[in-house]
Amino acid sequence: MKIAVLDGQGAGLGQTIIKKLRQAFPHGLYIVALGTNTFATTKMVRAGSDIGISGEKGFYSFCRRESVDCIIAPIGIIQPGSIQGEITENMVRAFSNLTCKKFLLPLHHPNISIPCTSDVPIKDYIDAILKDLSFQMQRRHYRQ
């Protein structure tokens, strides 16, 4: 299974997700770190991704040319200018055009509000994603 993890700034969220993915699924995953900047990408690669891609052009090219089974990203990926200005309109468009499953993490964002999510710890969202991925991997295994 090929999974992309997007993060920006210092990539604290991306690192956590990648480490948890590696713990939960030691085999059978190919993880692509999509960093909005080289610092974030480097941090995610060190956390255990198989490859890292940085910046707007890299992200845009990846989304147009590669296929993944799913992508995990903060909710800001749907809003140009979010993540301290690191998300561009081209990135939002490329993300929107992906045909894979998209897991959006409802981090606090000034212009986006998702009711009933403010009291839920981010850890619980990550655990729910891991559970969903486990189910998907089991289904794939049984089909083969």
Buried (B, 14 or more C-beta within 10 A) or exposed (E): BBBBBBBBBEBEBBBBBBEBBBEBBEEEBEBBBBBBBEBBBBBBBEBBBEBBBBBBEBBBEBBEEEEBBBBBBBBBBBBBEBBEEBBBEBBBEBBEEBEBBBBBBBBEBEEBEEEEBEEEEBEEBBEEBBEEBEEBBEEEEEEE
